[in-house]
């Protein structure tokens, strides 16, 4: 088969010859299927590492990519690194992943908030390494106390040369440290709260992690590392950074009483994309928990309370920047509404499934009916 292509200029027409038959061929791939509630667009993936997933640690065009072993955070002395290294020039001398990790810890030491978060992770015995996470930022293994940061397919030398990916990696490090703090404080809600309450509390936790990352970026800006703040302004959370800057310019004392952080936290809910992505990831995780439970009780019965929201916002220094805001966040549709129809349907299905009584493998909505049909099988039935 051949065809001719002409152009606007007076030149000889070009002849293209296509190899093979011109007849269309339809092939069916059985392994490709549509997942339930699958959507296109930005998604916040689960941060916990699945048990059956092995993460590749080679990247770039390295001929001999060796395994990157985890490094104990407690073995990294950020004060010594800051004493002997110029942190602005250090990235251009990266030779290994350990250099990247040492730089990230040293940068965290320049921020009072990040410094305290890092110390708590060091005391708890967390390890860290760089891995290929498909641009997911970070992943946390609570059981093994392991933190993985995404290297975005770059070698250590390339990360040092790319300000964008280097700063993105550092911001992921700050978010991960805050997530570790939440895990340490026991802020896991699925086992104690209703599904709808756990969904709202996961939103608040995600908003808090972004707020703390912006706070650390501002503190580092004051320490002279303005390129990190510029990276935040150009990121998807740039609107939160703008609100932070505007609030602190109008009321400088708000930096100390927490009102600046409160406004930044509230701005997280101003982007429907952030809310939808976080809800989707949370609901998928709940769905997986129900599937594994096989009828056993998964969720708790507690509703969302103002104190649950406020305790999420405690800073390492002890101040709670959402004090007095918990009730509004629990009741105001701006914070508690679900505008995405897919996520809303998904939540309703999870609530429905969580209230089912399973007897002899048969689900019942009415426990009395289950007792009438299976009088002996109700023993040990789950609700």
Secondary structure, DSSP 8 states (H G I E B T S, - for coil): -EEEE--SSS---EEEE--S--S------TT----TT---S------B--TT-------TT-SS------EEGGG--HHHHHHH--HHHHGGG--SHHHHHHHHHHHHHTSHHHHHHHHHHHHTT-EEEEE--SS--EEEETTTTEEEEE-TT--HHHHHH-HHHHHHHHHHHHHHHHHHHHHHTT---TTTB-HHHHHHHHHHHHHHHHHHHHHHHHHHHHTT-HHHHHHHHTSTTHHHHHHHHHHHHH-TTHHHHSHHHHHHHHHHTT-HHHHHHHHHHHHHHHHHHHHHHTTS--S--B---HHHHHHHTB-TTS-BTTTTTHHHHHH-HHHH----HHHHHHHHHHHHHHT-EEETTEEES-HHHHHHH-TTTTTT-B-
